[in-house]
Amino acid sequence: MPNSYNGNDLKNAAKKLASKFRMSVEIHTIKGTSWSDGSETSFVSSIKVRPKTLTGAGDSWDSANIVAHLLELGPTERLLFSNAYSALYVMSSDREPATLNKLLKFIKQEYKNLK
């Protein structure tokens, strides 16, 4: 990826990789996350937060993504869920995982236009 990239670049990269490897692909970066199965794509921007910890964002994103898969969320909802969870994690000074209630409240606050 070039130093300057956007959501469409991430969607295109995920689609290209998914097509090449014939499997669903998720890419998470500081700017946002993308998913593709080779034909469909999704992108969700990262939530801009003031980090209090600089390690663990990727691991927290991955764990939230696994939970979202188990909950059978669709691609866009899964990316949103995982982005919000990792944002909460890096905002936490005690590095404790967020509760589901705290996560859902944060999602409602950050994504007010969701239906």
C-alpha distances in whole Angstrom, upper triangle without the diagonal:
4,7,8,7,10,12,12,8,8,12,11,8,11,14,13,13,16,17,17,18,21,20,19,16,15,12,13,11,13,12,13,14,13,16,17,19,18,20,20,17,18,16,17,17,17,21,21,23,25,24,27,26,22,22,23,20,18,22,23,21,21,25,25,23,25,28,27,27,30,31,30,28,26,22,22,25,23,20,22,24,22,20,24,25,22,23,26,26,24,27,30,31,33,30,32,31,31,34,34,36,34,31,32,34,30,29,31,31,27,27,31,30,30,33
4,5,6,10,13,13,9,11,14,13,11,15,17,16,16,19,21,20,22,24,24,23,19,18,15,15,13,14,13,15,16,16,19,20,23,22,23,23,20,20,18,19,18,18,21,21,23,25,24,28,26,23,24,24,22,21,24,26,23,24,28,27,26,29,31,30,30,33,34,33,31,29,25,24,27,26,22,24,27,24,22,25,27,24,24,28,27,25,28,31,32,34,32,34,33,33,36,36,38,35,32,34,35,31,30,33,32,28,28,31,31,31,34
4,6,10,13,14,11,12,16,16,14,17,19,19,19,22,24,23,25,27,26,25,21,19,16,15,12,12,11,14,16,17,20,22,25,24,26,25,22,21,18,19,17,17,19,18,21,22,22,25,24,20,22,23,20,20,23,24,22,24,27,27,26,29,31,30,30,34,34,34,31,29,26,25,27,26,22,23,26,24,21,24,25,22,22,26,26,23,25,28,29,32,29,32,31,32,35,34,36,34,31,33,33,30,29,31,30,27,27,30,30,30,34
4,7,11,12,9,11,14,14,14,17,19,19,19,22,24,24,25,27,27,25,21,19,16,15,12,12,10,13,15,16,19,21,24,24,25,24,20,19,16,17,15,15,18,17,20,21,22,25,25,22,23,24,21,21,25,25,23,24,28,27,26,29,31,29,30,34,34,33,30,28,25,23,26,25,21,22,25,23,20,23,25,23,22,26,26,23,25,28,30,33,30,33,31,32,34,34,35,33,30,31,32,29,27,30,28,25,25,28,27,28,31
4,7,8,6,7,11,11,11,13,15,16,17,19,20,21,23,24,23,21,18,16,13,13,10,11,8,10,12,12,16,17,21,20,21,20,16,16,13,14,12,13,17,17,20,22,22,25,25,22,23,23,20,19,23,24,21,22,26,25,23,26,28,26,27,31,31,30,27,25,21,20,22,22,18,19,22,21,18,21,23,21,20,24,25,23,25,28,30,32,30,32,30,30,33,32,33,31,28,29,30,27,25,27,27,23,23,26,25,25,28
4,6,5,6,9,10,11,13,14,16,17,18,20,21,23,24,23,20,17,15,13,12,10,11,7,9,10,11,14,16,19,19,19,18,14,13,10,11,9,11,14,15,18,21,22,25,25,23,24,23,20,19,23,23,20,21,25,23,22,25,27,24,25,29,29,27,24,22,18,17,19,20,16,17,20,19,16,19,22,20,19,23,24,22,24,27,29,32,29,31,29,28,31,30,31,29,26,27,27,24,22,24,24,20,19,22,21,22,25
4,5,5,6,9,10,11,12,14,15,16,18,20,21,22,20,17,15,13,11,11,10,11,8,7,8,8,11,13,16,16,16,14,11,9,6,8,7,10,13,15,18,21,22,26,25,23,24,23,19,18,22,21,18,19,23,21,19,22,24,21,22,26,25,24,21,18,15,13,16,16,13,14,17,16,14,17,20,18,18,22,23,22,23,26,29,31,28,30,27,27,29,27,29,27,24,24,25,22,20,22,22,18,17,20,19,19,22
4,5,5,6,8,10,10,12,14,15,16,18,20,20,19,17,15,14,12,13,13,14,11,11,11,9,11,12,15,14,14,13,10,9,8,11,11,14,17,19,22,25,26,29,29,26,27,26,23,21,24,24,21,22,25,23,21,24,26,23,23,27,27,25,22,19,16,14,18,18,15,16,20,19,17,20,23,22,22,25,26,25,27,30,33,35,32,33,31,30,32,30,32,30,27,27,28,26,23,25,25,22,20,23,21,21,23
4,5,5,6,9,10,10,12,14,15,16,18,19,19,17,14,13,11,12,12,13,11,11,11,9,12,12,16,15,15,14,11,11,10,12,12,15,18,19,23,25,25,29,28,25,26,25,22,20,23,24,20,21,25,24,21,24,27,24,24,28,28,26,24,21,17,16,20,20,16,18,21,20,18,21,23,22,22,26,26,25,27,30,33,34,32,33,31,31,33,31,33,32,28,29,30,27,25,27,27,24,22,26,24,24,26
4,5,5,6,9,10,11,12,14,15,16,17,16,14,11,9,7,9,9,11,9,8,7,6,8,10,13,13,14,13,10,9,8,10,10,12,16,18,21,23,23,26,25,23,23,22,19,17,20,20,17,18,21,20,18,21,23,21,21,24,25,23,20,18,14,14,17,16,13,15,18,16,15,18,20,19,19,23,23,22,25,27,30,32,28,30,27,27,29,28,30,29,25,26,28,25,22,25,25,22,21,24,23,22,25
4,5,5,6,9,10,10,12,14,15,16,15,12,10,9,9,11,12,14,12,10,8,5,7,7,11,10,11,9,6,7,6,10,11,14,18,20,23,26,26,29,28,26,25,24,21,19,22,22,18,18,22,20,17,20,22,20,19,23,23,21,19,16,12,12,15,15,12,15,18,17,16,19,21,20,21,24,25,25,27,29,32,34,30,31,29,28,30,28,30,29,25,26,28,25,22,25,25,22,20,23,22,21,23
4,5,5,6,9,10,10,12,14,15,15,13,11,11,11,13,14,17,15,13,12,9,9,9,11,10,10,10,8,10,10,14,15,17,21,23,26,29,28,32,31,28,28,27,23,21,24,25,21,21,24,24,21,23,25,23,22,26,26,24,22,19,15,15,19,19,16,19,21,20,19,23,25,23,24,28,28,28,30,32,35,37,33,34,32,32,33,32,34,33,29,29,31,29,26,28,29,26,24,27,25,24,26
4,5,5,6,9,10,11,12,14,13,12,9,10,8,11,12,15,14,13,11,9,9,9,11,10,12,12,10,11,11,14,15,17,21,22,25,28,27,30,29,26,25,24,21,19,22,23,19,19,23,22,19,22,24,22,21,25,26,24,22,20,16,16,20,18,16,19,21,19,19,22,24,22,23,27,27,26,29,31,34,35,31,33,30,31,32,31,33,32,29,29,32,29,26,29,30,26,25,28,27,26,28
4,5,5,6,8,10,10,11,10,8,6,7,7,10,12,15,14,12,9,6,6,5,8,8,10,10,8,9,10,13,15,16,20,22,25,28,27,30,28,25,24,23,20,17,20,21,17,16,20,19,16,18,21,19,18,22,22,20,19,16,12,14,17,15,13,16,19,17,17,20,21,20,22,25,25,25,28,30,32,33,30,31,28,28,30,28,31,30,26,27,29,27,24,27,28,25,24,27,26,24,26
4,5,5,6,8,10,10,10,9,8,9,10,14,16,19,17,15,13,9,8,5,7,5,7,8,7,10,11,15,17,19,23,25,28,31,30,33,32,29,28,27,24,21,23,24,20,20,23,22,19,21,23,21,19,23,24,21,20,17,13,15,18,17,15,18,21,20,20,23,24,24,25,28,28,28,31,33,36,37,33,34,31,31,33,31,33,33,29,29,32,29,26,29,30,27,25,28,27,25,26
4,6,5,6,9,10,11,11,9,11,12,15,17,20,19,17,15,12,11,8,9,7,9,11,10,13,14,18,20,21,25,27,30,33,32,35,33,30,29,28,25,22,24,26,22,21,25,25,21,23,26,24,22,26,27,24,23,20,17,18,22,20,18,22,24,22,22,26,27,26,27,30,30,30,33,35,38,39,35,36,33,34,35,34,36,35,32,32,35,32,30,32,33,30,28,32,30,28,30
4,5,5,6,8,8,8,7,9,10,14,16,19,19,17,14,11,10,8,9,8,11,12,12,14,15,18,20,21,25,27,29,32,30,33,31,28,27,25,23,20,22,23,20,19,22,22,19,20,23,22,20,24,25,23,22,19,16,18,21,19,17,21,23,21,21,25,25,24,26,29,28,28,31,33,36,37,33,34,31,32,33,32,35,34,30,31,34,32,29,32,33,30,29,32,31,29,31
4,5,5,5,5,5,5,9,11,14,17,21,20,18,14,11,9,6,5,5,8,10,10,12,14,18,20,21,25,28,30,33,31,34,32,30,28,26,24,20,22,23,20,18,21,21,18,19,22,20,18,21,23,20,19,17,14,16,19,17,16,20,21,20,21,24,25,24,26,29,29,29,32,34,36,37,33,34,31,31,32,31,33,33,29,30,33,31,28,31,32,29,28,31,30,27,29
4,6,5,7,8,9,13,14,18,20,24,23,21,18,14,12,9,7,4,8,10,11,15,17,20,23,25,28,31,33,36,35,38,36,33,31,30,27,24,26,27,24,22,25,25,21,22,25,23,21,24,26,23,22,19,17,19,22,21,20,23,25,23,24,28,28,28,30,32,32,33,35,37,40,41,37,37,34,35,36,34,37,37,33,33,36,34,31,34,35,32,31,34,32,30,31
4,6,8,10,10,14,15,19,21,24,24,22,19,16,14,11,10,8,11,14,15,17,19,22,24,26,30,32,34,37,35,38,36,33,31,29,28,24,26,27,24,23,26,26,23,23,27,25,23,26,28,25,25,22,19,22,25,23,22,25,27,25,26,29,30,28,31,34,33,33,36,38,40,41,37,38,35,36,37,36,39,38,35,35,38,36,33,36,38,34,33,36,35,33,34
4,6,8,9,12,14,18,20,24,24,22,19,16,14,11,10,9,13,15,15,18,19,22,25,26,29,32,34,36,34,37,34,32,30,28,26,22,23,25,23,20,23,24,20,21,24,23,20,23,25,23,23,21,18,21,24,21,21,24,25,23,25,28,28,27,30,32,31,32,35,36,39,39,35,36,33,34,35,34,37,37,33,34,37,35,32,35,37,34,33,36,35,32,34
4,7,9,13,15,19,22,26,25,23,19,16,13,10,8,7,10,13,14,17,19,22,25,26,30,32,35,37,36,38,36,33,31,29,27,24,25,26,23,21,23,24,20,20,23,22,19,22,24,21,21,19,17,20,22,20,20,24,25,23,25,28,28,28,30,33,32,33,36,37,40,40,36,36,34,34,35,33,36,36,33,33,36,35,32,34,36,34,32,35,34,31,32
4,6,10,13,16,20,23,23,20,17,14,11,8,6,7,11,12,13,15,17,20,23,24,27,30,32,34,33,35,33,31,29,26,24,21,22,23,20,17,20,20,16,16,20,18,15,18,20,17,18,16,14,17,19,17,17,21,21,20,22,25,25,24,27,29,29,30,33,34,37,37,33,33,30,31,31,29,32,33,29,29,33,31,28,31,33,31,29,32,31,28,29
4,7,10,14,17,20,20,17,13,11,7,6,4,7,10,10,10,11,14,16,19,20,23,26,28,31,30,32,30,28,26,24,22,18,19,20,17,15,17,17,13,14,17,15,12,16,17,15,15,13,10,13,15,13,13,17,18,16,18,21,21,21,24,26,26,27,30,31,34,34,30,30,27,27,28,26,29,29,26,26,29,28,25,27,29,27,25,29,27,25,26
4,7,10,13,17,17,14,10,8,6,5,6,8,11,11,10,11,12,14,17,17,21,24,26,28,27,29,27,25,23,21,19,15,17,18,15,13,16,16,12,14,17,15,13,17,18,16,15,14,11,13,15,13,12,16,17,15,16,19,20,19,21,24,23,24,27,29,31,32,28,28,25,26,27,25,28,28,24,25,28,26,23,26,28,25,24,27,27,24,26
4,7,10,14,14,11,7,6,4,7,9,11,13,12,10,9,10,11,13,14,17,20,22,24,23,26,24,22,20,18,15,12,14,15,11,10,13,13,10,12,15,13,12,16,17,16,14,13,9,11,13,10,9,12,13,11,12,16,16,15,17,20,20,20,23,25,28,28,25,25,22,23,24,23,25,25,21,22,25,23,20,23,25,22,21,24,24,22,24
4,7,10,11,8,5,5,6,9,12,13,16,14,11,10,9,11,12,12,15,18,20,22,21,23,21,19,18,16,14,11,13,14,11,11,14,14,12,14,17,15,15,19,20,19,17,16,12,13,15,12,10,13,14,12,11,15,16,14,16,19,19,19,21,24,26,27,23,24,22,23,25,23,26,25,21,23,25,22,20,24,24,21,21,24,24,22,25
4,7,8,6,4,7,9,12,15,17,19,17,14,12,10,10,10,9,12,14,16,18,17,20,18,16,15,13,10,8,11,12,8,9,13,12,11,14,16,15,16,19,20,19,17,16,13,13,14,12,9,11,13,10,9,12,13,11,12,16,15,15,18,20,22,24,20,21,19,20,22,21,24,22,19,20,22,19,18,21,22,18,18,22,22,21,24
4,5,5,6,9,12,15,18,19,21,19,16,14,11,11,9,8,11,12,14,16,15,18,17,14,14,13,10,9,13,13,10,12,16,15,14,17,19,18,19,22,23,23,20,19,16,15,17,15,11,13,15,12,10,13,14,11,12,16,15,14,17,19,22,23,20,22,20,21,23,23,25,23,20,22,23,20,19,22,22,18,19,23,23,22,25
4,6,8,11,15,18,22,23,24,22,18,16,13,11,9,7,9,9,11,13,12,15,14,12,13,13,10,10,14,14,12,14,17,16,16,19,21,20,21,24,25,25,22,21,18,17,18,17,13,14,15,13,10,13,14,11,10,14,14,12,14,17,19,21,19,21,20,20,23,23,25,22,19,21,22,19,18,21,20,17,18,21,22,22,25
4,7,10,14,17,20,21,22,20,16,14,10,9,6,5,8,9,12,14,14,18,18,16,17,17,13,13,17,16,14,16,19,18,17,21,22,20,22,25,25,25,22,20,17,15,17,16,12,13,15,14,10,13,15,13,12,16,17,15,16,20,22,24,22,23,22,22,24,24,25,23,20,21,22,19,17,20,19,16,16,19,20,20,23
4,7,11,14,17,19,20,17,13,11,7,6,4,4,8,10,13,16,16,19,19,17,17,16,13,12,15,15,11,14,17,15,14,17,19,17,18,22,21,21,18,17,13,12,13,13,9,9,12,11,8,11,13,11,11,15,16,15,17,20,22,24,22,23,21,20,22,21,23,21,18,19,20,17,15,18,18,14,14,18,18,17,20
4,7,11,14,16,17,14,11,8,6,5,6,7,11,13,16,19,18,21,20,18,18,16,13,11,14,14,10,12,15,13,11,15,16,14,15,19,19,18,15,14,10,9,11,10,6,8,11,9,8,11,13,12,13,16,17,16,18,21,24,25,22,23,20,20,22,21,23,21,18,19,21,18,16,19,19,16,15,19,19,17,20
4,7,11,12,13,11,7,5,4,7,9,10,14,17,19,22,22,25,24,22,21,19,16,14,17,17,13,13,16,15,12,15,17,15,15,19,19,17,15,13,9,9,11,10,7,10,13,11,11,14,16,15,16,19,20,20,22,25,28,29,26,26,23,23,25,23,25,24,20,21,23,21,18,21,22,18,17,21,20,18,20
4,7,9,10,8,5,5,7,9,12,14,17,20,22,25,25,28,26,24,23,21,18,16,18,18,14,13,16,15,12,14,16,14,13,17,17,15,13,10,7,8,11,10,8,11,13,12,13,16,17,17,19,21,22,22,25,27,30,31,27,27,24,24,25,23,26,25,21,22,24,22,19,22,24,21,19,22,21,19,21
4,5,7,6,4,7,9,12,15,17,21,23,26,29,28,31,30,28,27,24,22,19,21,21,17,16,19,18,15,16,19,16,15,18,19,16,15,12,8,10,13,12,11,15,17,16,16,20,21,21,22,25,25,26,28,30,34,34,31,31,28,28,29,26,29,29,25,25,28,26,23,25,27,24,22,25,24,21,23
4,6,6,7,10,13,16,19,21,24,27,29,32,32,34,33,31,29,27,24,21,22,23,19,18,20,20,16,17,19,17,15,18,19,16,15,12,10,13,15,14,14,17,19,18,19,22,23,23,25,28,28,29,31,33,36,37,33,33,30,30,30,28,30,31,27,27,30,28,25,27,30,27,25,28,26,24,24
4,6,8,11,14,17,20,22,26,29,31,34,33,36,35,32,31,29,26,23,25,26,22,21,24,23,19,20,23,20,18,22,23,19,19,15,13,15,18,17,17,20,22,21,22,25,26,26,28,30,31,31,34,36,39,39,36,36,33,33,34,31,34,34,30,30,33,31,28,30,32,29,27,30,28,26,27
4,7,10,14,17,20,23,26,29,32,35,35,38,36,34,33,31,28,26,27,28,24,23,25,24,21,22,24,21,19,23,23,20,18,15,13,15,18,18,17,20,22,22,23,26,27,27,29,31,32,33,35,37,40,41,37,37,34,34,34,32,34,34,30,30,33,31,28,30,32,29,26,29,27,24,25
4,7,11,14,17,20,23,26,29,32,32,35,34,32,31,29,26,24,26,25,22,21,23,22,18,20,22,19,17,21,20,17,15,12,10,11,14,15,14,17,19,19,20,22,24,24,26,28,29,30,32,34,37,38,35,35,31,31,31,29,31,31,27,26,29,28,24,26,28,25,23,25,23,21,21
4,7,11,14,16,20,22,25,29,29,32,31,29,28,26,23,21,23,23,19,19,21,20,16,19,20,17,16,20,20,17,15,11,8,9,13,13,11,14,17,16,17,19,21,21,22,25,26,27,29,31,34,35,32,32,29,28,29,27,29,28,25,24,27,25,21,23,25,22,20,23,21,19,20
4,7,10,13,16,19,22,25,25,29,28,26,26,24,20,19,21,20,16,17,19,17,14,17,18,15,15,19,18,16,13,10,7,6,10,10,8,10,13,13,13,16,18,18,19,22,23,24,25,28,31,32,29,29,26,25,26,24,25,25,21,21,23,21,18,20,21,18,16,19,17,15,17
4,7,10,13,15,19,22,22,25,25,23,23,22,18,17,19,19,15,16,19,16,14,18,19,16,16,20,19,18,15,12,9,7,10,11,8,9,12,12,11,14,16,16,16,19,21,21,22,25,28,30,27,27,24,23,25,23,24,23,20,20,22,19,16,18,19,16,14,17,16,15,17
4,7,9,12,15,19,19,22,22,21,21,20,16,16,18,17,13,15,17,15,13,17,17,15,16,20,18,18,14,12,10,7,9,10,6,6,10,10,8,10,13,13,13,16,18,18,19,22,25,27,24,24,21,20,22,20,21,20,16,16,18,15,13,15,16,12,11,14,13,12,15
4,6,9,12,16,16,20,20,19,20,19,15,15,18,17,13,16,18,16,15,19,20,17,19,22,21,21,17,16,13,11,12,13,9,8,12,11,8,10,13,13,11,15,17,16,17,20,23,25,23,23,21,20,22,21,22,20,17,17,18,15,13,15,15,11,11,14,14,14,17
4,6,9,12,13,16,16,15,16,15,12,12,15,14,11,14,16,14,14,18,18,17,19,22,21,21,18,17,15,12,13,13,9,8,11,10,6,8,11,9,8,12,13,12,13,17,19,21,19,20,18,17,20,19,20,18,15,16,17,13,12,15,14,11,11,15,16,15,19
4,6,10,11,14,15,15,16,16,12,14,16,14,12,16,17,15,16,19,19,18,20,23,22,22,19,19,17,14,14,14,11,9,11,11,7,7,10,9,6,9,12,11,11,14,17,20,18,19,17,16,18,18,18,15,13,14,14,11,10,12,11,8,9,13,14,14,18
4,7,9,13,14,14,16,16,13,15,18,16,15,18,20,18,19,22,22,21,24,26,25,26,23,23,21,18,18,18,15,13,15,14,10,10,13,11,8,11,13,11,10,14,16,19,18,19,18,17,20,20,20,17,15,17,16,13,13,15,13,10,12,15,17,17,21
4,6,9,11,12,14,15,12,15,17,15,15,19,19,18,19,23,22,22,25,27,26,27,24,25,23,20,20,19,17,15,15,15,11,10,12,10,7,8,10,8,7,11,13,16,15,17,16,15,18,19,19,16,14,17,16,12,13,15,13,11,14,16,19,19,23
4,7,9,10,13,15,13,16,18,16,17,20,21,20,22,25,25,24,28,29,29,30,27,28,26,24,23,23,20,18,19,17,14,13,14,12,9,10,11,8,6,10,11,14,14,16,17,16,20,21,21,17,17,19,18,14,16,19,16,14,17,20,22,23,26
4,6,7,10,11,10,13,15,14,15,18,19,18,20,23,23,23,26,28,28,29,27,28,26,24,23,22,20,18,18,16,14,13,13,10,8,9,9,5,5,8,8,12,11,14,14,15,18,20,21,17,16,19,19,15,17,20,18,16,19,22,24,24,28
4,7,9,11,11,15,16,14,16,19,19,19,22,24,24,25,28,29,29,31,29,30,28,27,26,24,22,21,20,18,16,15,14,12,10,10,9,6,5,6,5,9,9,12,13,14,18,20,21,17,17,21,20,17,19,22,20,18,22,24,27,27,30
4,6,8,9,12,13,12,14,17,17,18,20,22,22,23,26,27,28,30,28,29,27,26,25,23,21,21,20,17,16,15,14,11,10,11,8,5,7,7,6,9,7,11,12,14,18,20,22,18,18,21,21,18,20,23,22,20,23,26,28,28,31
4,7,7,10,12,12,13,16,17,18,19,22,23,23,26,27,28,29,28,29,26,25,25,23,20,20,20,17,15,16,15,11,11,12,10,7,9,10,10,12,10,14,15,16,20,22,24,21,19,23,23,20,21,25,23,21,24,27,29,29,32
4,6,8,9,10,12,13,14,16,17,19,20,22,23,25,26,28,26,27,25,25,24,22,20,20,19,16,15,16,14,11,12,13,9,8,11,11,11,12,9,12,13,16,19,21,23,21,19,23,24,21,22,25,24,22,25,28,30,29,32
4,6,5,6,8,10,11,12,14,15,17,18,20,21,22,24,23,24,22,22,21,19,17,18,16,13,13,14,11,8,10,11,8,7,11,11,12,12,9,11,10,13,16,18,21,18,17,20,21,19,20,23,23,21,23,26,28,27,30
4,6,5,6,9,10,11,12,14,15,16,18,20,21,22,21,22,19,19,18,16,14,14,13,10,9,11,9,5,7,9,7,6,10,11,13,14,10,12,11,13,16,17,19,17,15,18,19,16,17,20,20,18,20,23,25,24,27
4,5,5,6,9,10,10,12,14,15,16,18,20,21,19,20,18,18,18,15,13,14,13,10,10,12,10,7,10,12,10,10,14,15,17,17,13,15,13,15,18,18,21,19,17,20,21,19,18,22,22,20,21,25,26,24,27
4,5,5,6,9,10,11,13,14,15,17,18,20,19,20,19,19,18,15,14,16,14,10,11,13,10,8,12,13,10,11,14,14,16,16,12,13,11,14,16,17,20,19,16,19,21,19,19,23,23,21,23,26,28,26,28
4,5,5,6,8,10,11,12,14,15,16,18,17,19,17,18,16,13,12,13,11,8,9,10,7,5,9,9,7,9,12,12,14,14,10,10,8,10,13,13,16,15,12,16,18,15,16,19,20,18,20,23,25,23,25
4,6,5,6,9,10,10,12,14,15,16,15,16,14,14,13,10,9,10,9,5,6,8,7,5,9,10,9,10,13,14,17,17,14,14,11,12,14,14,17,16,13,15,17,15,14,18,19,17,18,21,22,20,23
4,5,5,6,9,10,11,13,14,15,14,16,14,15,14,11,10,12,11,7,10,12,10,9,12,14,12,14,17,17,20,19,16,16,13,14,16,16,19,18,15,17,20,18,17,21,22,20,21,24,25,23,25
4,5,5,6,9,10,11,13,14,14,16,15,16,15,11,12,13,11,8,11,12,9,9,13,13,11,14,17,16,19,18,14,13,10,12,13,13,17,16,13,16,19,17,17,20,22,20,21,24,26,23,25
4,5,5,6,9,10,10,12,11,14,13,13,11,8,9,10,7,5,8,9,6,8,11,11,11,14,16,16,19,18,15,14,10,10,11,10,14,13,10,12,15,14,13,17,18,17,17,21,22,19,21
4,5,5,6,9,10,10,9,11,10,11,10,6,7,9,7,5,9,11,9,10,13,14,14,16,18,19,22,22,18,17,14,14,15,13,17,17,13,15,18,16,15,18,20,18,18,21,22,19,21
4,5,5,6,9,10,10,12,12,14,13,9,11,13,10,9,12,14,12,13,16,17,16,18,21,21,24,23,19,18,15,15,16,14,18,18,15,16,20,19,17,21,23,21,21,24,25,22,23
4,5,5,6,9,9,12,13,14,12,9,11,12,9,9,13,13,11,13,16,16,15,18,20,20,23,22,19,17,13,13,13,11,14,15,13,14,17,17,15,18,21,20,20,23,23,20,21
4,5,5,6,6,8,9,11,8,5,8,10,7,8,11,12,11,13,16,16,16,19,21,21,24,24,21,19,15,15,14,12,15,16,12,13,16,16,14,16,19,18,17,20,20,17,18
4,5,5,6,8,9,11,10,7,10,12,10,10,14,15,14,16,19,19,19,22,24,24,27,27,23,22,18,18,18,15,18,19,16,16,20,20,17,20,23,21,20,23,23,20,20
4,5,8,11,12,15,13,10,13,15,12,13,16,17,15,17,20,20,20,23,25,25,28,27,24,22,18,18,17,14,17,19,16,17,20,21,19,21,24,23,22,25,25,22,22
4,6,9,12,13,10,9,13,13,11,12,16,16,15,17,20,20,20,23,25,25,28,27,24,22,18,17,16,13,15,17,15,14,18,18,16,18,21,21,20,22,22,19,18
4,6,9,12,10,8,12,13,12,13,16,17,17,19,21,22,22,25,27,27,31,30,27,25,21,20,19,16,18,20,17,16,20,20,18,19,23,22,20,22,22,18,18
4,7,8,6,5,9,10,9,11,14,14,15,17,19,19,21,23,24,25,29,29,26,24,20,19,18,15,17,18,15,14,17,18,14,16,19,18,16,19,18,15,15
4,6,5,6,9,10,10,12,14,15,16,18,20,21,22,24,26,27,31,31,28,27,23,22,21,18,20,21,17,16,20,19,16,17,20,19,16,19,18,14,14
4,6,5,6,9,10,11,12,14,15,17,18,20,21,23,24,26,30,30,27,26,22,21,22,19,21,22,18,17,20,19,16,18,20,18,16,19,18,15,16
4,5,5,6,9,10,11,12,14,16,16,18,20,21,23,25,28,29,26,25,22,21,21,18,20,20,16,15,18,17,13,15,17,15,13,15,14,11,13
4,5,5,6,9,10,11,12,14,15,16,18,20,21,23,26,27,24,23,20,18,18,15,16,17,13,12,15,14,11,13,15,14,11,14,13,10,11
4,5,5,6,9,10,11,12,14,15,17,19,20,21,25,25,22,21,18,16,17,14,16,17,13,13,16,15,12,15,17,15,14,17,17,14,15
4,5,5,6,8,10,11,12,14,15,17,18,20,24,24,21,21,18,17,18,16,18,17,13,14,16,15,12,15,16,14,13,16,16,14,16
4,5,5,6,9,10,10,12,14,16,17,19,22,23,20,20,17,15,16,14,15,15,11,11,13,11,8,11,13,10,9,13,13,11,13
4,6,5,6,9,10,11,12,15,16,17,21,21,18,17,14,12,13,10,12,12,8,9,11,10,8,11,13,11,11,14,15,12,14
4,5,5,6,9,10,11,12,14,16,19,19,16,16,12,12,13,12,14,13,10,11,14,12,10,14,15,13,13,17,18,16,18
4,6,5,6,9,10,11,12,14,18,19,16,16,14,13,15,14,16,14,10,12,14,11,9,13,14,11,11,15,16,15,18
4,6,5,6,9,10,11,13,16,17,15,15,12,10,12,11,12,10,7,9,10,7,6,10,10,8,10,13,15,14,16
4,5,5,6,9,10,11,14,15,12,11,8,7,9,9,11,9,6,9,11,9,9,12,13,12,13,16,18,17,19
4,5,5,6,9,10,13,14,11,11,9,9,12,13,15,12,10,13,14,11,12,15,15,13,15,18,20,19,22
4,5,5,6,9,12,14,11,12,11,10,13,14,15,12,10,13,13,10,10,14,13,11,13,16,18,18,21
4,6,5,6,10,11,9,10,8,7,10,11,12,9,7,11,11,8,10,13,12,11,14,17,19,19,21
4,5,5,8,9,6,7,6,7,11,12,14,11,10,14,14,12,13,17,16,15,17,20,23,22,25
4,5,8,9,7,10,10,10,14,16,17,14,13,16,17,13,15,18,17,15,18,21,24,23,26
4,6,9,8,10,11,10,14,16,16,13,12,16,15,12,14,17,15,14,17,20,22,22,25
4,5,5,7,8,9,12,15,15,12,12,16,15,13,16,18,17,16,20,22,25,25,27
4,6,8,11,12,15,18,19,15,16,20,19,16,19,22,20,20,23,25,28,28,31
4,5,9,11,14,17,18,15,16,20,19,18,20,23,22,22,25,27,30,29,32
4,7,9,12,15,17,14,15,18,19,17,19,22,21,20,23,26,29,28,30
4,6,9,13,14,12,13,16,17,15,18,21,20,20,23,25,28,27,29
4,7,9,12,10,10,13,14,13,15,18,18,18,20,23,26,24,26
4,6,8,6,6,10,11,10,12,15,15,15,17,20,23,21,23
4,5,5,6,9,10,11,12,14,15,16,18,20,23,21,22
4,5,5,6,9,10,10,12,14,15,16,18,20,18,19
4,5,5,6,9,10,11,12,14,15,16,19,17,18
4,6,5,6,9,10,11,12,14,15,18,17,19
4,5,5,6,9,10,10,12,14,17,15,17
4,5,5,6,9,10,10,12,14,12,13
4,5,5,6,9,10,11,14,13,14
4,5,5,6,8,10,13,12,15
4,5,5,6,8,10,9,12
4,6,5,6,9,8,10
4,6,6,9,10,13
4,6,9,9,13
4,6,6,9
4,6,8
4,6
4
